[in-house]
């Protein structure tokens, strides 16, 4: 599902985006989506690893009371 994001940019940046979009013969909104998508893909390509943190903590309990290995 697509969402709308509003943000402010300088007049100079807006003009640059319009210039680039015109050269590529696309709309500014399409150019911005392209830029954002490329940035996100490049962000994760640095290590080729994506780390996702769970929203729910995971608890692990180790019951090793019968093992004397740790008591030596």
CHARMM internal coordinates of N, CA and C (Angstrom, degrees):
IC EDIT
DIST 1 N 1 CA 1.4240
DIST 1 CA 1 C 1.5296
ANGL 1 N 1 CA 1 C 108.85
DIST 1 C 2 N 1.2925
ANGL 1 CA 1 C 2 N 116.61
DIHE 1 N 1 CA 1 C 2 N 131.29
DIST 2 N 2 CA 1.4592
ANGL 1 C 2 N 2 CA 120.59
DIHE 1 CA 1 C 2 N 2 CA 179.74
DIST 2 CA 2 C 1.5170
ANGL 2 N 2 CA 2 C 110.68
DIHE 1 C 2 N 2 CA 2 C -82.55
DIST 2 C 3 N 1.3101
ANGL 2 CA 2 C 3 N 115.96
DIHE 2 N 2 CA 2 C 3 N 145.02
DIST 3 N 3 CA 1.4657
ANGL 2 C 3 N 3 CA 122.91
DIHE 2 CA 2 C 3 N 3 CA 178.93
DIST 3 CA 3 C 1.5199
ANGL 3 N 3 CA 3 C 108.97
DIHE 2 C 3 N 3 CA 3 C -123.39
DIST 3 C 4 N 1.3068
ANGL 3 CA 3 C 4 N 115.99
DIHE 3 N 3 CA 3 C 4 N 158.29
DIST 4 N 4 CA 1.4591
ANGL 3 C 4 N 4 CA 122.16
DIHE 3 CA 3 C 4 N 4 CA 178.26
DIST 4 CA 4 C 1.5218
ANGL 4 N 4 CA 4 C 108.97
DIHE 3 C 4 N 4 CA 4 C -101.62
DIST 4 C 5 N 1.3343
ANGL 4 CA 4 C 5 N 115.86
DIHE 4 N 4 CA 4 C 5 N 134.48
DIST 5 N 5 CA 1.4590
ANGL 4 C 5 N 5 CA 122.21
DIHE 4 CA 4 C 5 N 5 CA 175.81
DIST 5 CA 5 C 1.5242
ANGL 5 N 5 CA 5 C 107.15
DIHE 4 C 5 N 5 CA 5 C -124.16
DIST 5 C 6 N 1.3122
ANGL 5 CA 5 C 6 N 116.52
DIHE 5 N 5 CA 5 C 6 N 129.86
DIST 6 N 6 CA 1.4619
ANGL 5 C 6 N 6 CA 121.59
DIHE 5 CA 5 C 6 N 6 CA 176.45
DIST 6 CA 6 C 1.5134
ANGL 6 N 6 CA 6 C 109.01
DIHE 5 C 6 N 6 CA 6 C -107.80
DIST 6 C 7 N 1.3166
ANGL 6 CA 6 C 7 N 116.94
DIHE 6 N 6 CA 6 C 7 N 136.78
DIST 7 N 7 CA 1.4553
ANGL 6 C 7 N 7 CA 120.98
DIHE 6 CA 6 C 7 N 7 CA 176.50
DIST 7 CA 7 C 1.5154
ANGL 7 N 7 CA 7 C 109.52
DIHE 6 C 7 N 7 CA 7 C -152.29
DIST 7 C 8 N 1.2988
ANGL 7 CA 7 C 8 N 116.66
DIHE 7 N 7 CA 7 C 8 N 163.17
DIST 8 N 8 CA 1.4655
ANGL 7 C 8 N 8 CA 122.15
DIHE 7 CA 7 C 8 N 8 CA -178.63
DIST 8 CA 8 C 1.5278
ANGL 8 N 8 CA 8 C 109.41
DIHE 7 C 8 N 8 CA 8 C -106.82
DIST 8 C 9 N 1.3154
ANGL 8 CA 8 C 9 N 115.02
DIHE 8 N 8 CA 8 C 9 N 141.57
DIST 9 N 9 CA 1.4568
ANGL 8 C 9 N 9 CA 122.02
DIHE 8 CA 8 C 9 N 9 CA 174.92
DIST 9 CA 9 C 1.5197
ANGL 9 N 9 CA 9 C 107.83
DIHE 8 C 9 N 9 CA 9 C -134.82
DIST 9 C 10 N 1.3099
ANGL 9 CA 9 C 10 N 115.95
DIHE 9 N 9 CA 9 C 10 N 163.26
DIST 10 N 10 CA 1.4673
ANGL 9 C 10 N 10 CA 119.44
DIHE 9 CA 9 C 10 N 10 CA 179.37
DIST 10 CA 10 C 1.5256
ANGL 10 N 10 CA 10 C 109.94
DIHE 9 C 10 N 10 CA 10 C -72.09
DIST 10 C 11 N 1.3103
ANGL 10 CA 10 C 11 N 115.37
DIHE 10 N 10 CA 10 C 11 N 160.04
DIST 11 N 11 CA 1.4661
ANGL 10 C 11 N 11 CA 121.04
DIHE 10 CA 10 C 11 N 11 CA 177.96
DIST 11 CA 11 C 1.5316
ANGL 11 N 11 CA 11 C 109.96
DIHE 10 C 11 N 11 CA 11 C -60.68
DIST 11 C 12 N 1.3237
ANGL 11 CA 11 C 12 N 116.67
DIHE 11 N 11 CA 11 C 12 N -38.82
DIST 12 N 12 CA 1.4653
ANGL 11 C 12 N 12 CA 121.29
DIHE 11 CA 11 C 12 N 12 CA 179.37
DIST 12 CA 12 C 1.5336
ANGL 12 N 12 CA 12 C 111.21
DIHE 11 C 12 N 12 CA 12 C -62.20
DIST 12 C 13 N 1.3219
ANGL 12 CA 12 C 13 N 115.67
DIHE 12 N 12 CA 12 C 13 N -44.88
DIST 13 N 13 CA 1.4688
ANGL 12 C 13 N 13 CA 119.49
DIHE 12 CA 12 C 13 N 13 CA 178.94
DIST 13 CA 13 C 1.5182
ANGL 13 N 13 CA 13 C 110.87
DIHE 12 C 13 N 13 CA 13 C -63.90
DIST 13 C 14 N 1.3224
ANGL 13 CA 13 C 14 N 117.13
DIHE 13 N 13 CA 13 C 14 N -40.81
DIST 14 N 14 CA 1.4687
ANGL 13 C 14 N 14 CA 121.60
DIHE 13 CA 13 C 14 N 14 CA 178.01
DIST 14 CA 14 C 1.5284
ANGL 14 N 14 CA 14 C 110.32
DIHE 13 C 14 N 14 CA 14 C -59.78
DIST 14 C 15 N 1.3238
ANGL 14 CA 14 C 15 N 116.37
DIHE 14 N 14 CA 14 C 15 N -44.61
DIST 15 N 15 CA 1.4664
ANGL 14 C 15 N 15 CA 120.14
DIHE 14 CA 14 C 15 N 15 CA 179.84
DIST 15 CA 15 C 1.5324
ANGL 15 N 15 CA 15 C 111.16
DIHE 14 C 15 N 15 CA 15 C -64.84
DIST 15 C 16 N 1.3202
ANGL 15 CA 15 C 16 N 116.71
DIHE 15 N 15 CA 15 C 16 N -39.75
DIST 16 N 16 CA 1.4667
ANGL 15 C 16 N 16 CA 120.54
DIHE 15 CA 15 C 16 N 16 CA 177.44
DIST 16 CA 16 C 1.5223
ANGL 16 N 16 CA 16 C 110.93
DIHE 15 C 16 N 16 CA 16 C -62.47
DIST 16 C 17 N 1.3459
ANGL 16 CA 16 C 17 N 116.24
DIHE 16 N 16 CA 16 C 17 N -44.81
DIST 17 N 17 CA 1.4608
ANGL 16 C 17 N 17 CA 120.17
DIHE 16 CA 16 C 17 N 17 CA 178.59
DIST 17 CA 17 C 1.5212
ANGL 17 N 17 CA 17 C 111.15
DIHE 16 C 17 N 17 CA 17 C -62.17
DIST 17 C 18 N 1.3312
ANGL 17 CA 17 C 18 N 117.08
DIHE 17 N 17 CA 17 C 18 N -41.23
DIST 18 N 18 CA 1.4634
ANGL 17 C 18 N 18 CA 120.79
DIHE 17 CA 17 C 18 N 18 CA 178.09
DIST 18 CA 18 C 1.5312
ANGL 18 N 18 CA 18 C 110.62
DIHE 17 C 18 N 18 CA 18 C -63.24
DIST 18 C 19 N 1.3237
ANGL 18 CA 18 C 19 N 116.94
DIHE 18 N 18 CA 18 C 19 N -41.77
DIST 19 N 19 CA 1.4546
ANGL 18 C 19 N 19 CA 121.34
DIHE 18 CA 18 C 19 N 19 CA 179.27
DIST 19 CA 19 C 1.5336
ANGL 19 N 19 CA 19 C 110.91
DIHE 18 C 19 N 19 CA 19 C -61.68
DIST 19 C 20 N 1.3256
ANGL 19 CA 19 C 20 N 116.17
DIHE 19 N 19 CA 19 C 20 N -47.61
DIST 20 N 20 CA 1.4708
ANGL 19 C 20 N 20 CA 120.81
DIHE 19 CA 19 C 20 N 20 CA -179.55
DIST 20 CA 20 C 1.5218
ANGL 20 N 20 CA 20 C 110.63
DIHE 19 C 20 N 20 CA 20 C -63.95
DIST 20 C 21 N 1.3349
ANGL 20 CA 20 C 21 N 116.29
DIHE 20 N 20 CA 20 C 21 N -43.14
DIST 21 N 21 CA 1.4650
ANGL 20 C 21 N 21 CA 120.46
DIHE 20 CA 20 C 21 N 21 CA 179.92
DIST 21 CA 21 C 1.5311
ANGL 21 N 21 CA 21 C 110.90
DIHE 20 C 21 N 21 CA 21 C -61.91
DIST 21 C 22 N 1.3095
ANGL 21 CA 21 C 22 N 116.69
DIHE 21 N 21 CA 21 C 22 N -41.71
DIST 22 N 22 CA 1.4711
ANGL 21 C 22 N 22 CA 119.93
DIHE 21 CA 21 C 22 N 22 CA 178.31
DIST 22 CA 22 C 1.5234
ANGL 22 N 22 CA 22 C 111.06
DIHE 21 C 22 N 22 CA 22 C -63.12
DIST 22 C 23 N 1.3141
ANGL 22 CA 22 C 23 N 117.07
DIHE 22 N 22 CA 22 C 23 N -41.90
DIST 23 N 23 CA 1.4756
ANGL 22 C 23 N 23 CA 121.10
DIHE 22 CA 22 C 23 N 23 CA 178.67
DIST 23 CA 23 C 1.5277
ANGL 23 N 23 CA 23 C 110.76
DIHE 22 C 23 N 23 CA 23 C -62.03
DIST 23 C 24 N 1.3430
ANGL 23 CA 23 C 24 N 116.59
DIHE 23 N 23 CA 23 C 24 N -38.23
DIST 24 N 24 CA 1.4695
ANGL 23 C 24 N 24 CA 120.93
DIHE 23 CA 23 C 24 N 24 CA -179.38
DIST 24 CA 24 C 1.5284
ANGL 24 N 24 CA 24 C 112.51
DIHE 23 C 24 N 24 CA 24 C -85.72
DIST 24 C 25 N 1.3466
ANGL 24 CA 24 C 25 N 114.72
DIHE 24 N 24 CA 24 C 25 N -4.22
DIST 25 N 25 CA 1.4665
ANGL 24 C 25 N 25 CA 122.10
DIHE 24 CA 24 C 25 N 25 CA -178.77
DIST 25 CA 25 C 1.5285
ANGL 25 N 25 CA 25 C 112.54
DIHE 24 C 25 N 25 CA 25 C 57.64
DIST 25 C 26 N 1.3383
ANGL 25 CA 25 C 26 N 114.57
DIHE 25 N 25 CA 25 C 26 N 45.25
DIST 26 N 26 CA 1.4578
ANGL 25 C 26 N 26 CA 121.49
DIHE 25 CA 25 C 26 N 26 CA 175.94
DIST 26 CA 26 C 1.5232
ANGL 26 N 26 CA 26 C 108.23
DIHE 25 C 26 N 26 CA 26 C -133.50
DIST 26 C 27 N 1.3311
ANGL 26 CA 26 C 27 N 116.51
DIHE 26 N 26 CA 26 C 27 N 168.77
DIST 27 N 27 CA 1.4614
ANGL 26 C 27 N 27 CA 121.16
DIHE 26 CA 26 C 27 N 27 CA 177.17
DIST 27 CA 27 C 1.5271
ANGL 27 N 27 CA 27 C 109.53
DIHE 26 C 27 N 27 CA 27 C -79.00
DIST 27 C 28 N 1.3241
ANGL 27 CA 27 C 28 N 115.77
DIHE 27 N 27 CA 27 C 28 N 155.09
DIST 28 N 28 CA 1.4607
ANGL 27 C 28 N 28 CA 121.26
DIHE 27 CA 27 C 28 N 28 CA 178.97
DIST 28 CA 28 C 1.5323
ANGL 28 N 28 CA 28 C 110.25
DIHE 27 C 28 N 28 CA 28 C -59.62
DIST 28 C 29 N 1.3175
ANGL 28 CA 28 C 29 N 117.99
DIHE 28 N 28 CA 28 C 29 N -40.27
DIST 29 N 29 CA 1.4640
ANGL 28 C 29 N 29 CA 120.24
DIHE 28 CA 28 C 29 N 29 CA -179.80
DIST 29 CA 29 C 1.5288
ANGL 29 N 29 CA 29 C 111.31
DIHE 28 C 29 N 29 CA 29 C -61.48
DIST 29 C 30 N 1.3339
ANGL 29 CA 29 C 30 N 116.52
DIHE 29 N 29 CA 29 C 30 N -38.56
DIST 30 N 30 CA 1.4696
ANGL 29 C 30 N 30 CA 120.04
DIHE 29 CA 29 C 30 N 30 CA 177.60
DIST 30 CA 30 C 1.5295
ANGL 30 N 30 CA 30 C 109.91
DIHE 29 C 30 N 30 CA 30 C -66.68
DIST 30 C 31 N 1.3185
ANGL 30 CA 30 C 31 N 117.02
DIHE 30 N 30 CA 30 C 31 N -41.34
DIST 31 N 31 CA 1.4654
ANGL 30 C 31 N 31 CA 121.56
DIHE 30 CA 30 C 31 N 31 CA 178.57
DIST 31 CA 31 C 1.5240
ANGL 31 N 31 CA 31 C 110.71
DIHE 30 C 31 N 31 CA 31 C -60.73
DIST 31 C 32 N 1.3281
ANGL 31 CA 31 C 32 N 117.07
DIHE 31 N 31 CA 31 C 32 N -44.08
DIST 32 N 32 CA 1.4645
ANGL 31 C 32 N 32 CA 120.44
DIHE 31 CA 31 C 32 N 32 CA -179.03
DIST 32 CA 32 C 1.5271
ANGL 32 N 32 CA 32 C 110.42
DIHE 31 C 32 N 32 CA 32 C -65.14
DIST 32 C 33 N 1.3371
ANGL 32 CA 32 C 33 N 117.67
DIHE 32 N 32 CA 32 C 33 N -41.80
DIST 33 N 33 CA 1.4714
ANGL 32 C 33 N 33 CA 119.89
DIHE 32 CA 32 C 33 N 33 CA 176.75
DIST 33 CA 33 C 1.5303
ANGL 33 N 33 CA 33 C 110.41
DIHE 32 C 33 N 33 CA 33 C -61.02
DIST 33 C 34 N 1.3259
ANGL 33 CA 33 C 34 N 116.06
DIHE 33 N 33 CA 33 C 34 N -40.00
DIST 34 N 34 CA 1.4665
ANGL 33 C 34 N 34 CA 121.28
DIHE 33 CA 33 C 34 N 34 CA 178.02
DIST 34 CA 34 C 1.5321
ANGL 34 N 34 CA 34 C 110.78
DIHE 33 C 34 N 34 CA 34 C -61.93
DIST 34 C 35 N 1.3200
ANGL 34 CA 34 C 35 N 116.06
DIHE 34 N 34 CA 34 C 35 N -45.52
DIST 35 N 35 CA 1.4690
ANGL 34 C 35 N 35 CA 121.35
DIHE 34 CA 34 C 35 N 35 CA -179.63
DIST 35 CA 35 C 1.5263
ANGL 35 N 35 CA 35 C 110.43
DIHE 34 C 35 N 35 CA 35 C -62.35
DIST 35 C 36 N 1.3257
ANGL 35 CA 35 C 36 N 116.94
DIHE 35 N 35 CA 35 C 36 N -45.41
DIST 36 N 36 CA 1.4657
ANGL 35 C 36 N 36 CA 121.08
DIHE 35 CA 35 C 36 N 36 CA -178.97
DIST 36 CA 36 C 1.5296
ANGL 36 N 36 CA 36 C 110.73
DIHE 35 C 36 N 36 CA 36 C -64.77
DIST 36 C 37 N 1.3196
ANGL 36 CA 36 C 37 N 116.72
DIHE 36 N 36 CA 36 C 37 N -44.72
DIST 37 N 37 CA 1.4647
ANGL 36 C 37 N 37 CA 120.84
DIHE 36 CA 36 C 37 N 37 CA 179.57
DIST 37 CA 37 C 1.5207
ANGL 37 N 37 CA 37 C 110.66
DIHE 36 C 37 N 37 CA 37 C -61.19
DIST 37 C 38 N 1.3322
ANGL 37 CA 37 C 38 N 117.43
DIHE 37 N 37 CA 37 C 38 N -45.63
DIST 38 N 38 CA 1.4686
ANGL 37 C 38 N 38 CA 121.12
DIHE 37 CA 37 C 38 N 38 CA 178.38
DIST 38 CA 38 C 1.5246
ANGL 38 N 38 CA 38 C 111.20
DIHE 37 C 38 N 38 CA 38 C -61.31
DIST 38 C 39 N 1.3294
ANGL 38 CA 38 C 39 N 116.60
DIHE 38 N 38 CA 38 C 39 N -41.46
DIST 39 N 39 CA 1.4639
ANGL 38 C 39 N 39 CA 120.17
DIHE 38 CA 38 C 39 N 39 CA -179.72
DIST 39 CA 39 C 1.5213
ANGL 39 N 39 CA 39 C 110.53
DIHE 38 C 39 N 39 CA 39 C -61.59
DIST 39 C 40 N 1.3371
ANGL 39 CA 39 C 40 N 116.67
DIHE 39 N 39 CA 39 C 40 N -46.51
DIST 40 N 40 CA 1.4686
ANGL 39 C 40 N 40 CA 120.40
DIHE 39 CA 39 C 40 N 40 CA -179.04
DIST 40 CA 40 C 1.5208
ANGL 40 N 40 CA 40 C 110.84
DIHE 39 C 40 N 40 CA 40 C -63.77
DIST 40 C 41 N 1.3204
ANGL 40 CA 40 C 41 N 117.85
DIHE 40 N 40 CA 40 C 41 N -43.98
DIST 41 N 41 CA 1.4672
ANGL 40 C 41 N 41 CA 120.83
DIHE 40 CA 40 C 41 N 41 CA 178.71
DIST 41 CA 41 C 1.5236
ANGL 41 N 41 CA 41 C 110.87
DIHE 40 C 41 N 41 CA 41 C -62.27
DIST 41 C 42 N 1.3126
ANGL 41 CA 41 C 42 N 117.78
DIHE 41 N 41 CA 41 C 42 N -42.90
DIST 42 N 42 CA 1.4667
ANGL 41 C 42 N 42 CA 121.45
DIHE 41 CA 41 C 42 N 42 CA 179.76
DIST 42 CA 42 C 1.5212
ANGL 42 N 42 CA 42 C 111.69
DIHE 41 C 42 N 42 CA 42 C -68.60
DIST 42 C 43 N 1.3003
ANGL 42 CA 42 C 43 N 117.08
DIHE 42 N 42 CA 42 C 43 N -32.70
DIST 43 N 43 CA 1.4634
ANGL 42 C 43 N 43 CA 121.08
DIHE 42 CA 42 C 43 N 43 CA 178.86
DIST 43 CA 43 C 1.5252
ANGL 43 N 43 CA 43 C 110.53
DIHE 42 C 43 N 43 CA 43 C -59.32
DIST 43 C 44 N 1.3173
ANGL 43 CA 43 C 44 N 116.55
DIHE 43 N 43 CA 43 C 44 N -44.08
DIST 44 N 44 CA 1.4572
ANGL 43 C 44 N 44 CA 120.60
DIHE 43 CA 43 C 44 N 44 CA -178.16
DIST 44 CA 44 C 1.5209
ANGL 44 N 44 CA 44 C 113.04
DIHE 43 C 44 N 44 CA 44 C -84.11
DIST 44 C 45 N 1.3117
ANGL 44 CA 44 C 45 N 118.55
DIHE 44 N 44 CA 44 C 45 N -16.21
DIST 45 N 45 CA 1.4639
ANGL 44 C 45 N 45 CA 121.32
DIHE 44 CA 44 C 45 N 45 CA 179.78
DIST 45 CA 45 C 1.5199
ANGL 45 N 45 CA 45 C 112.82
DIHE 44 C 45 N 45 CA 45 C -77.96
DIST 45 C 46 N 1.3171
ANGL 45 CA 45 C 46 N 118.40
DIHE 45 N 45 CA 45 C 46 N -11.04
DIST 46 N 46 CA 1.4619
ANGL 45 C 46 N 46 CA 121.43
DIHE 45 CA 45 C 46 N 46 CA -178.06
DIST 46 CA 46 C 1.5210
ANGL 46 N 46 CA 46 C 110.80
DIHE 45 C 46 N 46 CA 46 C -55.90
DIST 46 C 47 N 1.3278
ANGL 46 CA 46 C 47 N 117.28
DIHE 46 N 46 CA 46 C 47 N -50.53
DIST 47 N 47 CA 1.4603
ANGL 46 C 47 N 47 CA 121.44
DIHE 46 CA 46 C 47 N 47 CA 179.37
DIST 47 CA 47 C 1.5223
ANGL 47 N 47 CA 47 C 111.76
DIHE 46 C 47 N 47 CA 47 C -109.31
DIST 47 C 48 N 1.3216
ANGL 47 CA 47 C 48 N 116.68
DIHE 47 N 47 CA 47 C 48 N -1.72
DIST 48 N 48 CA 1.4656
ANGL 47 C 48 N 48 CA 121.59
DIHE 47 CA 47 C 48 N 48 CA -172.25
DIST 48 CA 48 C 1.5225
ANGL 48 N 48 CA 48 C 111.08
DIHE 47 C 48 N 48 CA 48 C 56.43
DIST 48 C 49 N 1.3201
ANGL 48 CA 48 C 49 N 115.45
DIHE 48 N 48 CA 48 C 49 N 28.89
DIST 49 N 49 CA 1.4556
ANGL 48 C 49 N 49 CA 121.03
DIHE 48 CA 48 C 49 N 49 CA -179.65
DIST 49 CA 49 C 1.5191
ANGL 49 N 49 CA 49 C 108.63
DIHE 48 C 49 N 49 CA 49 C -129.04
DIST 49 C 50 N 1.3120
ANGL 49 CA 49 C 50 N 115.47
DIHE 49 N 49 CA 49 C 50 N 132.66
DIST 50 N 50 CA 1.4550
ANGL 49 C 50 N 50 CA 120.19
DIHE 49 CA 49 C 50 N 50 CA 175.69
DIST 50 CA 50 C 1.5213
ANGL 50 N 50 CA 50 C 106.90
DIHE 49 C 50 N 50 CA 50 C -111.80
DIST 50 C 51 N 1.3073
ANGL 50 CA 50 C 51 N 115.58
DIHE 50 N 50 CA 50 C 51 N 123.37
DIST 51 N 51 CA 1.4582
ANGL 50 C 51 N 51 CA 120.71
DIHE 50 CA 50 C 51 N 51 CA 178.58
DIST 51 CA 51 C 1.5204
ANGL 51 N 51 CA 51 C 107.15
DIHE 50 C 51 N 51 CA 51 C -105.76
DIST 51 C 52 N 1.3104
ANGL 51 CA 51 C 52 N 115.87
DIHE 51 N 51 CA 51 C 52 N 121.02
DIST 52 N 52 CA 1.4525
ANGL 51 C 52 N 52 CA 120.27
DIHE 51 CA 51 C 52 N 52 CA 178.63
DIST 52 CA 52 C 1.5222
ANGL 52 N 52 CA 52 C 107.71
DIHE 51 C 52 N 52 CA 52 C -116.41
DIST 52 C 53 N 1.3012
ANGL 52 CA 52 C 53 N 116.04
DIHE 52 N 52 CA 52 C 53 N 126.46
DIST 53 N 53 CA 1.4470
ANGL 52 C 53 N 53 CA 120.91
DIHE 52 CA 52 C 53 N 53 CA -179.89
DIST 53 CA 53 C 1.5202
ANGL 53 N 53 CA 53 C 109.27
DIHE 52 C 53 N 53 CA 53 C -95.76
DIST 53 C 54 N 1.3032
ANGL 53 CA 53 C 54 N 115.58
DIHE 53 N 53 CA 53 C 54 N 132.74
DIST 54 N 54 CA 1.4536
ANGL 53 C 54 N 54 CA 121.84
DIHE 53 CA 53 C 54 N 54 CA 179.55
DIST 54 CA 54 C 1.5201
ANGL 54 N 54 CA 54 C 109.61
DIHE 53 C 54 N 54 CA 54 C -69.72
DIST 54 C 55 N 1.3008
ANGL 54 CA 54 C 55 N 116.11
DIHE 54 N 54 CA 54 C 55 N 143.78
DIST 55 N 55 CA 1.4545
ANGL 54 C 55 N 55 CA 121.12
DIHE 54 CA 54 C 55 N 55 CA 176.37
DIST 55 CA 55 C 1.5281
ANGL 55 N 55 CA 55 C 110.90
DIHE 54 C 55 N 55 CA 55 C -76.88
DIST 55 C 56 N 1.3202
ANGL 55 CA 55 C 56 N 117.01
DIHE 55 N 55 CA 55 C 56 N -22.00
DIST 56 N 56 CA 1.4538
ANGL 55 C 56 N 56 CA 121.83
DIHE 55 CA 55 C 56 N 56 CA -178.89
DIST 56 CA 56 C 1.5207
ANGL 56 N 56 CA 56 C 109.33
DIHE 55 C 56 N 56 CA 56 C -108.90
DIST 56 C 57 N 1.3265
ANGL 56 CA 56 C 57 N 117.68
DIHE 56 N 56 CA 56 C 57 N 125.22
DIST 57 N 57 CA 1.4658
ANGL 56 C 57 N 57 CA 118.57
DIHE 56 CA 56 C 57 N 57 CA 178.49
DIST 57 CA 57 C 1.5287
ANGL 57 N 57 CA 57 C 111.08
DIHE 56 C 57 N 57 CA 57 C -63.52
DIST 57 C 58 N 1.2942
ANGL 57 CA 57 C 58 N 115.68
DIHE 57 N 57 CA 57 C 58 N 145.83
DIST 58 N 58 CA 1.4619
ANGL 57 C 58 N 58 CA 121.44
DIHE 57 CA 57 C 58 N 58 CA 177.89
DIST 58 CA 58 C 1.5234
ANGL 58 N 58 CA 58 C 106.95
DIHE 57 C 58 N 58 CA 58 C -107.73
DIST 58 C 59 N 1.3207
ANGL 58 CA 58 C 59 N 115.83
DIHE 58 N 58 CA 58 C 59 N 127.95
DIST 59 N 59 CA 1.4548
ANGL 58 C 59 N 59 CA 120.58
DIHE 58 CA 58 C 59 N 59 CA 178.11
DIST 59 CA 59 C 1.5142
ANGL 59 N 59 CA 59 C 109.16
DIHE 58 C 59 N 59 CA 59 C -104.77
DIST 59 C 60 N 1.3132
ANGL 59 CA 59 C 60 N 115.80
DIHE 59 N 59 CA 59 C 60 N 133.50
DIST 60 N 60 CA 1.4571
ANGL 59 C 60 N 60 CA 121.33
DIHE 59 CA 59 C 60 N 60 CA 178.16
DIST 60 CA 60 C 1.5184
ANGL 60 N 60 CA 60 C 107.30
DIHE 59 C 60 N 60 CA 60 C -124.07
DIST 60 C 61 N 1.3202
ANGL 60 CA 60 C 61 N 115.78
DIHE 60 N 60 CA 60 C 61 N 127.32
DIST 61 N 61 CA 1.4569
ANGL 60 C 61 N 61 CA 121.54
DIHE 60 CA 60 C 61 N 61 CA 178.84
DIST 61 CA 61 C 1.5218
ANGL 61 N 61 CA 61 C 108.44
DIHE 60 C 61 N 61 CA 61 C -114.90
DIST 61 C 62 N 1.3051
ANGL 61 CA 61 C 62 N 116.17
DIHE 61 N 61 CA 61 C 62 N 126.08
DIST 62 N 62 CA 1.4568
ANGL 61 C 62 N 62 CA 121.20
DIHE 61 CA 61 C 62 N 62 CA 178.29
DIST 62 CA 62 C 1.5214
ANGL 62 N 62 CA 62 C 108.24
DIHE 61 C 62 N 62 CA 62 C -110.02
DIST 62 C 63 N 1.3017
ANGL 62 CA 62 C 63 N 115.49
DIHE 62 N 62 CA 62 C 63 N 117.87
DIST 63 N 63 CA 1.4569
ANGL 62 C 63 N 63 CA 120.03
DIHE 62 CA 62 C 63 N 63 CA 178.12
DIST 63 CA 63 C 1.5222
ANGL 63 N 63 CA 63 C 107.76
DIHE 62 C 63 N 63 CA 63 C -103.37
DIST 63 C 64 N 1.3125
ANGL 63 CA 63 C 64 N 115.16
DIHE 63 N 63 CA 63 C 64 N 99.36
DIST 64 N 64 CA 1.4552
ANGL 63 C 64 N 64 CA 119.91
DIHE 63 CA 63 C 64 N 64 CA -177.41
DIST 64 CA 64 C 1.5306
ANGL 64 N 64 CA 64 C 109.69
DIHE 63 C 64 N 64 CA 64 C -122.02
DIST 64 C 65 N 1.3110
ANGL 64 CA 64 C 65 N 115.43
DIHE 64 N 64 CA 64 C 65 N 33.42
DIST 65 N 65 CA 1.4666
ANGL 64 C 65 N 65 CA 119.50
DIHE 64 CA 64 C 65 N 65 CA -176.51
DIST 65 CA 65 C 1.5240
ANGL 65 N 65 CA 65 C 113.22
DIHE 64 C 65 N 65 CA 65 C -67.81
DIST 65 C 66 N 1.3298
ANGL 65 CA 65 C 66 N 118.32
DIHE 65 N 65 CA 65 C 66 N -21.33
DIST 66 N 66 CA 1.4567
ANGL 65 C 66 N 66 CA 121.15
DIHE 65 CA 65 C 66 N 66 CA -179.93
DIST 66 CA 66 C 1.5204
ANGL 66 N 66 CA 66 C 112.75
DIHE 65 C 66 N 66 CA 66 C -88.66
DIST 66 C 67 N 1.2981
ANGL 66 CA 66 C 67 N 117.78
DIHE 66 N 66 CA 66 C 67 N -3.53
DIST 67 N 67 CA 1.4604
ANGL 66 C 67 N 67 CA 121.52
DIHE 66 CA 66 C 67 N 67 CA -177.40
DIST 67 CA 67 C 1.5296
ANGL 67 N 67 CA 67 C 108.46
DIHE 66 C 67 N 67 CA 67 C -100.00
DIST 67 C 68 N 1.3372
ANGL 67 CA 67 C 68 N 117.06
DIHE 67 N 67 CA 67 C 68 N 116.85
DIST 68 N 68 CA 1.4585
ANGL 67 C 68 N 68 CA 121.64
DIHE 67 CA 67 C 68 N 68 CA -179.12
DIST 68 CA 68 C 1.5260
ANGL 68 N 68 CA 68 C 112.86
DIHE 67 C 68 N 68 CA 68 C -82.50
DIST 68 C 69 N 1.3155
ANGL 68 CA 68 C 69 N 117.27
DIHE 68 N 68 CA 68 C 69 N -0.51
DIST 69 N 69 CA 1.4687
ANGL 68 C 69 N 69 CA 120.88
DIHE 68 CA 68 C 69 N 69 CA -178.07
DIST 69 CA 69 C 1.5358
ANGL 69 N 69 CA 69 C 111.46
DIHE 68 C 69 N 69 CA 69 C -57.93
DIST 69 C 70 N 1.3241
ANGL 69 CA 69 C 70 N 116.42
DIHE 69 N 69 CA 69 C 70 N -39.39
DIST 70 N 70 CA 1.4620
ANGL 69 C 70 N 70 CA 120.02
DIHE 69 CA 69 C 70 N 70 CA -177.23
DIST 70 CA 70 C 1.5165
ANGL 70 N 70 CA 70 C 112.01
DIHE 69 C 70 N 70 CA 70 C -78.05
DIST 70 C 71 N 1.2983
ANGL 70 CA 70 C 71 N 117.94
DIHE 70 N 70 CA 70 C 71 N -15.48
DIST 71 N 71 CA 1.4595
ANGL 70 C 71 N 71 CA 121.42
DIHE 70 CA 70 C 71 N 71 CA -177.71
DIST 71 CA 71 C 1.5323
ANGL 71 N 71 CA 71 C 112.54
DIHE 70 C 71 N 71 CA 71 C -93.75
DIST 71 C 72 N 1.2995
ANGL 71 CA 71 C 72 N 117.79
DIHE 71 N 71 CA 71 C 72 N 3.83
DIST 72 N 72 CA 1.4642
ANGL 71 C 72 N 72 CA 119.95
DIHE 71 CA 71 C 72 N 72 CA -178.39
DIST 72 CA 72 C 1.5060
ANGL 72 N 72 CA 72 C 111.65
DIHE 71 C 72 N 72 CA 72 C -88.30
END
COOR INIT
IC SEED 1 N 1 CA 1 C
IC BUILD
